[in-house]
Amino acid sequence: MKEIIDYRCRRLAENLECDPRMVQSHYLTTGASIAIDSSQNDELKSDLERLYKAKKYTEKVLDELTKLSKIAKATQLLGGSQINVMTAELYENLQGVIVSNEQLRADNTAKGGINTKAHLIAKVVECVFNELGWDVSFGGPTNGNDPRTKFCKAVYSAIRIFDVKSRAKPNSSQINHEDSDYADWQSPCKAIYLNRLSRGQKT
C-alpha cells in the first residue's frame, strides 16, 4: 500500500532536497502535526467562550424542563421524543467538546507568548538537519527580516509552507503586510541554537 505523504511535507522535502518520508516522520513524532499556532489559539479562546455560554444556556434549559407538569412530561412520552433526555445529551456533548478544546489550548499555550507551532516546525527542520548531518546554526538578519544561515532559511520556508501564523495584529493591513502574518522564525531558531550550545551539540 502506497504511503500517504502530507503535501506540505513533500514541499519542505523538495525545498531541502531530501526524502519526504523523513520529513513526515519528524512532523509526526515532534507533535508538530497536532499543534496549533498563535492565531488559531486566539480563535480557540473565542470558541471556548461561546461554548461556555452555550453550556450555561443548556443548564438553564435543563433546569426549566425539570419544572414541567406531569401532563407535559406524559405528552413527551406519547410523542416518542423526550426533550429533557435530548437536552441532557446535548449538555454532555458540549462538556466533552469543552474539555477537549481546553486541553488543546493548554497544550499550545506557552509562557512568554511563544508560538508553539512555530517552535515545533523548527524542531522538525532541526531533526531533518540532524539526520542529514547538516550544521544547525543561527544568524540573525543583517537587513530586513531575511535569514542568513541554511538552517534559518529552512525554518523560514517551513513556517510559510505549513502556514504557521502569528497572533493577529490589530489594525494591520493584510494587503500590505501579508508576510508579517506569519510566525517569527528568529525566536524558534535562536532557541534551538542556544539549546544545542548548552548541550554541547554540533552547530
Stockholm file with secondary structure:
# STOCKHOLM 1.0

chainA/1-203         MKEIIDYRCRRLAENLECDPRMVQSHYLTTGASIAIDSSQNDELKSDLERLYKAKKYTEKVLDELTKLSKIAKATQLLGGSQINVMTAELYENLQGVIVSNEQLRADNTAKGGINTKAHLIAKVVECVFNELGWDVSFGGPTNGNDPRTKFCKAVYSAIRIFDVKSRAKPNSSQINHEDSDYADWQSPCKAIYLNRLSRGQKT
#=GR chainA/1-203 SS CCCCCCHHHHHHHHHHTSCHHHHHHHHHHTSGGGCCCHHHHHHHHHHHHHHHHHHHHHHHHHHHHTTCCHHHHHHHHHHTCCHHHHHHHHHHHHHHHHHHHHHHHHHTCCGGGCCHHHHHHHHHHHHHHHHHTCCCCCCCCSSTTCCCSHHHHHHHHHHHHTTCBCCCCTTCCTTTCTGGGBCCSHHHHHHHHHHHHHTTCCC
#=GC SS_cons         CCCCCCHHHHHHHHHHTSCHHHHHHHHHHTSGGGCCCHHHHHHHHHHHHHHHHHHHHHHHHHHHHTTCCHHHHHHHHHHTCCHHHHHHHHHHHHHHHHHHHHHHHHHTCCGGGCCHHHHHHHHHHHHHHHHHTCCCCCCCCSSTTCCCSHHHHHHHHHHHHTTCBCCCCTTCCTTTCTGGGBCCSHHHHHHHHHHHHHTTCCC
//
